[in-house]
Amino acid sequence: MSVFEIGMLVCFGASWPFALYKTWRSKTSAGKSLRFLVLVFVGYVSGVIHKLLYSRDPVVFLYALNGAMVFGDLLLSLKYRTRRVQPAR
């Protein structure tokens, strides 16, 4: 377990709740890249698998938590991908 790995996961993890909230509130996925979200999700899944197979430590929880938030953002983006932002009147 590395303090730098923990720091990276905490910093990345701090941004996902804001992204989730923005997608949920705006009900649109405008400006979101589904490819990016899928790649980030696959990265977190790979981190969980690595931790479970080769380096069991509590950091696996941070990988799983971040992965769950990215997956949630991905699902919301898929749900709202056909919606467009209505212009202000």
Backbone as numpy.savetxt, mean C-alpha at the origin, in Angstrom:
# Nx Ny Nz CAx CAy CAz Cx Cy Cz
17.08 -8.46 12.34 16.22 -7.29 12.34 17.13 -6.06 12.34
16.83 -5.15 11.42 17.63 -3.95 11.29 16.78 -2.72 11.62
17.38 -1.79 12.33 16.69 -0.55 12.66 16.38 0.22 11.37
17.21 0.07 10.35 16.99 0.76 9.08 15.81 0.15 8.31
15.68 -1.16 8.39 14.54 -1.83 7.77 13.24 -1.39 8.45
13.27 -1.32 9.75 12.10 -0.87 10.50 11.76 0.58 10.14
12.79 1.42 10.08 12.59 2.82 9.72 11.97 2.98 8.35
12.45 2.20 7.37 11.90 2.26 6.02 10.43 1.85 6.02
10.11 0.77 6.69 8.74 0.28 6.71 7.81 1.23 7.45
8.28 1.84 8.51 7.45 2.80 9.25 7.20 4.04 8.39
8.23 4.54 7.73 8.07 5.73 6.88 7.14 5.45 5.70
7.35 4.33 5.02 6.46 3.97 3.91 5.05 3.74 4.43
4.95 3.05 5.55 3.64 2.74 6.11 2.87 3.95 6.56
3.55 5.01 6.92 2.88 6.23 7.37 2.14 6.92 6.22
2.57 6.69 5.00 1.94 7.36 3.86 0.71 6.63 3.34
0.61 5.34 3.52 -0.50 4.58 2.94 -1.87 4.93 3.50
-2.00 5.20 4.80 -3.34 5.60 5.28 -3.85 6.87 4.59
-2.94 7.82 4.30 -3.35 9.05 3.61 -3.81 8.74 2.19
-3.09 7.86 1.51 -3.47 7.48 0.14 -4.82 6.77 0.14
-5.02 5.87 1.09 -6.30 5.17 1.21 -7.44 6.15 1.45
-7.23 7.06 2.39 -8.27 8.04 2.73 -8.59 8.93 1.53
-7.57 9.35 0.80 -7.79 10.21 -0.37 -8.61 9.48 -1.43
-8.28 8.23 -1.69 -9.03 7.46 -2.68 -10.47 7.26 -2.22
-10.64 6.95 -0.96 -11.99 6.70 -0.41 -12.83 7.97 -0.45
-12.26 9.12 -0.04 -13.00 10.37 -0.01 -13.34 10.90 -1.40
-12.39 10.79 -2.33 -12.61 11.35 -3.67 -13.43 10.42 -4.55
-13.50 9.16 -4.19 -14.23 8.15 -4.97 -13.76 8.11 -6.42
-12.47 8.35 -6.63 -11.88 8.25 -7.95 -10.45 7.75 -7.83
-9.97 7.12 -8.86 -8.59 6.65 -8.86 -7.74 7.49 -9.82
-8.23 8.68 -10.13 -7.49 9.57 -11.02 -6.10 9.83 -10.46
-5.11 9.68 -11.30 -3.74 9.90 -10.89 -3.08 8.70 -10.24
-3.81 7.61 -10.09 -3.24 6.40 -9.49 -2.79 5.46 -10.59
-1.67 4.84 -10.39 -1.17 3.85 -11.32 -1.42 2.46 -10.72
-2.27 1.70 -11.38 -2.55 0.34 -10.89 -1.30 -0.52 -10.96
-0.49 -0.32 -12.01 0.76 -1.10 -12.11 1.66 -0.83 -10.92
1.77 0.44 -10.55 2.60 0.81 -9.41 2.10 0.13 -8.14
0.79 0.21 -7.90 0.23 -0.40 -6.69 0.45 -1.90 -6.67
0.29 -2.55 -7.82 0.52 -4.00 -7.89 1.99 -4.31 -7.61
2.90 -3.55 -8.19 4.32 -3.80 -7.95 4.70 -3.60 -6.48
4.17 -2.56 -5.86 4.46 -2.32 -4.45 3.88 -3.46 -3.60
2.66 -3.88 -3.93 2.03 -4.98 -3.19 2.87 -6.27 -3.32
3.30 -6.58 -4.53 4.14 -7.77 -4.75 5.44 -7.65 -3.94
5.98 -6.44 -3.87 7.18 -6.22 -3.06 6.95 -6.52 -1.58
5.83 -6.06 -1.05 5.53 -6.35 0.35 5.26 -7.83 0.58
4.57 -8.48 -0.34 4.34 -9.93 -0.22 5.68 -10.66 -0.24
6.58 -10.24 -1.11 7.92 -10.85 -1.16 8.65 -10.66 0.16
8.50 -9.48 0.76 9.12 -9.24 2.07 8.57 -10.15 3.15
7.25 -10.35 3.14 6.63 -11.26 4.11 7.15 -12.68 3.91
7.18 -13.13 2.66 7.65 -14.50 2.38 9.10 -14.67 2.82
9.94 -13.67 2.51 11.34 -13.75 2.94 11.44 -13.84 4.46
10.68 -13.00 5.15 10.75 -13.01 6.61 10.27 -14.35 7.18
9.24 -14.93 6.59 8.72 -16.20 7.10 9.67 -17.36 6.82
10.33 -17.33 5.67 11.19 -18.45 5.29 12.62 -18.35 5.81
13.18 -17.13 5.86 14.61 -17.00 6.12 14.99 -16.17 7.33
14.13 -15.31 7.78 14.54 -14.37 8.82 13.35 -14.03 9.70
12.87 -15.01 10.43 11.68 -14.78 11.26 11.98 -13.77 12.36
11.28 -12.65 12.28 11.34 -11.65 13.33 10.07 -10.80 13.28
9.84 -9.98 14.30 8.59 -9.21 14.37 8.39 -8.21 13.23
9.42 -7.92 12.47 9.29 -6.96 11.36 8.30 -7.47 10.32
8.06 -8.77 10.29 7.11 -9.33 9.33 5.74 -8.67 9.50
5.41 -8.24 10.71 4.14 -7.56 10.96 4.06 -6.26 10.17
5.17 -5.50 10.11 5.18 -4.24 9.36 5.00 -4.48 7.86
5.67 -5.51 7.35 5.49 -5.86 5.93 4.02 -6.21 5.66
3.45 -7.02 6.52 2.06 -7.45 6.33 1.10 -6.27 6.45
1.31 -5.40 7.42 0.46 -4.23 7.60 0.53 -3.30 6.38
1.74 -3.00 5.93 1.90 -2.16 4.75 1.28 -2.81 3.52
1.50 -4.11 3.36 0.91 -4.83 2.24 -0.61 -4.78 2.26
-1.19 -4.89 3.45 -2.65 -4.83 3.57 -3.17 -3.45 3.18
-2.46 -2.40 3.57 -2.89 -1.05 3.20 -2.77 -0.81 1.69
-1.70 -1.30 1.09 -1.53 -1.17 -0.36 -2.62 -1.96 -1.07
-2.91 -3.15 -0.57 -3.96 -3.97 -1.18 -5.31 -3.26 -1.08
-5.58 -2.64 0.06 -6.82 -1.88 0.22 -6.89 -0.72 -0.77
-5.80 0.00 -0.94 -5.76 1.10 -1.90 -5.94 0.58 -3.32
-5.35 -0.57 -3.61 -5.50 -1.18 -4.92 -6.97 -1.55 -5.18
-7.62 -2.14 -4.19 -9.04 -2.50 -4.35 -9.92 -1.27 -4.56
-9.67 -0.21 -3.77 -10.44 1.02 -3.95 -10.18 1.63 -5.33
-8.94 1.59 -5.76 -8.60 2.14 -7.08 -9.29 1.36 -8.18
-9.36 0.05 -8.04 -10.07 -0.76 -9.03 -11.57 -0.45 -9.00
-12.11 -0.27 -7.81 -13.54 0.02 -7.68 -13.90 1.36 -8.32
-13.05 2.35 -8.14 -13.36 3.70 -8.60 -12.66 4.08 -9.90
-12.05 3.12 -10.59 -11.24 3.49 -11.75 -12.04 4.06 -12.92
-13.33 3.80 -13.00 -14.12 4.33 -14.13 -14.76 5.68 -13.78
-14.72 6.07 -12.53 -15.31 7.35 -12.14 -14.38 8.50 -12.50
-14.96 9.59 -12.87 -14.21 10.80 -13.18 -14.60 11.87 -12.18
-13.67 12.73 -11.88 -13.94 13.83 -10.97 -14.88 14.81 -11.68
-15.95 15.20 -11.00 -16.90 16.16 -11.55 -16.32 17.57 -11.41
-16.38 18.36 -12.48 -15.85 19.72 -12.38 -16.67 20.56 -11.41
-16.00 21.47 -10.74 -16.68 22.37 -9.80 -17.54 23.36 -10.55
-18.68 23.71 -9.97 -19.59 24.65 -10.63 -19.47 26.02 -10.06
